[in-house]
Amino acid sequence: MASTAGLAAEHMSYLQGHLLVGMLDDIVEETLNFINAPIVAGERGIEQAQSKIEPGWGYSHLLEVRATTAGGAFDVAGAVLGETDYRIVRIDGFRLEFVPREHVILVYNNRPQEPGFIGKLGLLLADAEISIIGIQCSPDIVGGVGLMAARLGSTVDESVRGQIASLPGVVRIEVFDFGGGTEREEGQ
């Protein structure tokens, strides 16, 4: 389901189409665009819904997406600040704010209040010659787990992903390439 606050109704179908392209692009063989993606999703039994919500969280333009699969539910919210400044502002109940550009790694950690984790991650990435462009830790703890998002200057290869996944407390990592897909790896 996609919900909007402060967005014009005529833009909702356009946004939903592009969202479905992003969700389906890595799993279907057809060439997708914002027009045919809702049709392809429907053919695959993917239910779609839209709703309008009142502006919230201090954002005048907010898009919230919730996907439910056999593996569970996932929600993400994004906001538009100004005319071209886009931010991810919430993931699965975690408040955070980062720019969806370049490469982003999400690290879920079941020891979020233990000191030293960010330093260990920074050293690991530096050893792999991966620069950190920005880092954001959610102030929220959901189910005993914290979330950190790091925007990186280059992609994270399998070896580095494995090293990150083996850091103490890491329960899951997800790597996003905002020009490509997403990859997931479970931690300890």
N, C-alpha and C positions, 0 to 999 in steps of 0.2 A: 504494500500500500504506500502511496506517496501522499504526503500532506504538505500544504503550503501555507505560509503566512505572509501577507503583503505582496504576493505575486499575482499578476493579472491572470484571470481564468483562461484566456486564450493561449497563454504560454504553457499551461500545464501539460497538454498533450504533447507538445514539442519536447518539454523536459522529460516526460515519462518515456517517450520514444528513445531519446538519447541515453537515458538511464538503462533501459532494457538492452540497448546495443552494448553498453559497457558490461552488463551482467552476462550476456549471452555470447559475446564475440569469441571467447576462447572455447566454447563448448558446442557450437554449431558450425556446420560446413558452409551454409549459405552466406552470401554477402549481405550484411545487415545495414540498414539505415533507420533513421527515426520514424519513417513511414511503415516499413515492413516489420520492424522489430516487435510491435505489439501483436501483429498477426502471427508471427512465428512463435512468440511466447504462448499465445492462446492455443495454437496447434500442439504445443508440448504440455498443455494442461496447467500452465502458469496462470493463476488468477491475478487480476489486476484491479486495483481500486484507487480512487482519488478522493481526497477530502480537503476542505479548506479549514484552517485553524486560525484563531486570533493570533496576532503577532505576540511573540513571547521571547523570553530570555534576553530582552533588550535589542533584538534584531528585527528590523522592519521587513527584511526579505529573507525568509527561512524556508528551506526545503528539507523535509524529513522523509526518509525512506525506510520501510520495514519489510524485510524479506523473511519468510518462514519456509523452512525446508524440513525434510525428514531428520536432518542433523540438528535442528534447532532454529531459533530466531536470531536475526541480526538487524540492528537498526543503526542508521547513520544520519546525521543532520548537517547541512551545509548552509552557510549564509553568504549573502552578497553585501559587501561593505563598499559604498560608492558605486561606480559603474562597472569596474572590472576587477575588483579585489575580492576574490573568492576564498572562503575558509571552510574547513571541516571544523565543526564546533561541538560535535558529540558523536561518540561511537559506543554502542551497547551500554548506555547509561553513564559512560565516563565523559565528563566535561573536559574538553581541551580545545585548543585552537591552533591549527596549522594550515599552511598554504599547500594545496594539493598540486605540487609541481615536482619535477625531477623524480627522485627515488625516495620513498618513505618506508621506514620499517616501524612496525608496531610491536612492542615488546610487552607481553603480559607477565607480571612478576608477582608471585605469591609472598614475597618479602618486601613489600613496597616501602616500608619505613626503616629498613635496614640500611645504614650508611655505606657508601662506597660503590653502589651499583653503577651509577652514571660514569664514574671514573674508570671502572673496569671495562665498561662498554666502549668508552672513548679510546682507551688504550688498545683494545682489540681492533677497533676500526682504524686507528692510526697505524698500527702494525700492518694492516692490509692496504694502507695508502688510500683509505676512503675518508673524505672530509665530511664533517658534520656542518650542514648549513644552518640548521636550527633544531632545537630540541624542546619538547613540551611534555611535562608530566601532569597527568590529571590529578586534581586534588581529591578525587573520589576513590574509594575502595569499594569494589562491588564483589560480593561473595568471597572476601578475603584476598582479592587480587587487585593490583594496581596496573595502570596502563601508561606507557611512555611512547611518544611518537618522535622519531628523529628523521628529519629531512636530510638526505645525503647527496653528495656531489657525484656519486657513481653507484652502479648497481652492486648488490651484495651476492657474491658467488656462493655455491653450495658449501664449500669449505668454511667460509666465514659464517654462513647461516648455522652450520653445525656447531661452531664454536660459541656463537651467541646462545643457541638453544641449550648448550651445556653449562652456561653460567648459573651459579646458585640462585634458585628462586624462579627461574624462567619456566613458565608453563606452556607458553605458546608464542610464536612470532609469526608475523605476516609481513611480506615484502610487497610493496606496490611500486610499479613503474608507471607513472602518469603519462604514458605514451604507449603503454603495453598493458599486460595483465597483472595478476597478483599471484603470489606463491605463498604457501603456508607450510610451517614446520612445527611439530610438537616439541616441547622441551622435555625436561626430566620427568 
